[in-house]
């Protein structure tokens, strides 16, 4: 069991992250007392995507290759189309996602973020949700796709879109406070 104010959460993202899907969890978790670290592919500032054009920049604390699962309580993966599409083909990003999963730590992905869970082979036999356009990808990875604002399966949290962010963040806090999840391999 981990008090939310004693937790450290890592958010991984790159250029093209959905603006609200990084900012809302980052800000709400910090308001709850969480130490939040942002890691990008190169450790440099990244730019969000808002609706149909580039949005605001987000400050970054480190490069993904320098992040260690052992330093964090949980991992959050924002969506957007570009962001997870770039991350899921990055060796360091996928190594990090797999390390969190293997350690039984909470992993939360919203919108297109579950693409990284698909790439990590983490969804077989689980329930999950995602943005509707990647539903078949999630199902083809062996998950039962559920149309709900937030779905939790043994410490893996998924949500559909920015409208679901309040439930997504609440569930992250709840799961972190529950503690580590020893899950079977997918």
C-alpha positions, -999 to +999 in steps of 0.1 A: +000+000+000+014+034-010+001+068+001-006+088-030+015+117-016+045+094-012+043+080-048+064+089-078+048+086-112+065+086-146+047+099-177+063+090-210+055+111-241+069+126-272+059+153-297+022+149-307+009+138-273-028+147-269-026+180-249-051+172-222-041+136-218-007+146-205-016+179-188-047+167-168-030+136-152+002+155-146-016+185-129-042+165-110-016+140-097+007+168-086-023+184-068-027+151-050+009+154-038+024+130-063+060+135-075+055+134-113+084+131-138+080+136-175+103+116-198+106+120-236+126+102-263+154+127-262+149+144-228+139+177-245+107+198-243+079+182-263+049+198-281+013+187-277-015+183-302-048+200-295-078+191-316-065+198-352-032+216-346-001+219-325-007+229-289+014+239-259+049+226-251+055+205-220+087+206-200+105+174-197+127+161-169+147+134-185+152+110-215+132+078-215+165+058-218+176+072-185+144+063-166+144+033-143+112+014-133+127+009-098+125+047-092+087+049-097+055+037-083+036+038-116+037+046-153+012+068-173+010+068-211-009+096-227-025+092-261-028+112-293-021+094-325+015+105-330+027+101-295+021+064-289+028+055-325+064+069-321+068+054-286+058+019-295+086+015-320+112+030-297+133+002-280+140+022-248+103+031-244+092-005-248+119-018-225+106+006-199+069-003-203+078-040-201+098-034-169+068-017-152+046-046-163+070-073-151+074-056-117+036-056-112+035-019-111+005+001-122+005+011-159-022+035-171-028+043-208-054+065-224-068+069-259-042+055-283-018+049-254-028+012-252-009+007-284+022+004-262+004-023-242-004-041-275+032-038-285+043-052-251+020-082-254+004-072-221-033-075-230-040-111-238-068-124-217-075-090-201-102-065-203-092-031-217-105+000-235-091+025-259-100+051-285-125+034-307-102+035-338-078+011-322-104-013-308-094-040-333-057-036-324-066-041-287-089-071-296-063-086-319-038-084-290-061-108-271-080-083-249-118-081-244-125-045-255-150-028-232-167+005-240-164+022-205-147+054-194-121+034-174-112-003-173-089-019-148-075-054-151-050-063-124-032-029-122-035-021-159-057+009-164-071+020-198-094+048-208-110+059-241-105+096-247-101+130-230-137+130-217-127+101-195-098+118-178-115+125-145-123+088-140-088+079-154-070+100-129-092+089-100-085+053-109-047+059-110-048+073-075-069+044-063-047+017-079-015+034-066-028+033-031-037-004-035-001-012-042+018-035-064+000-060-086+015-094-091+000-104-124+004-133-146+022-129-179-002-121-208 
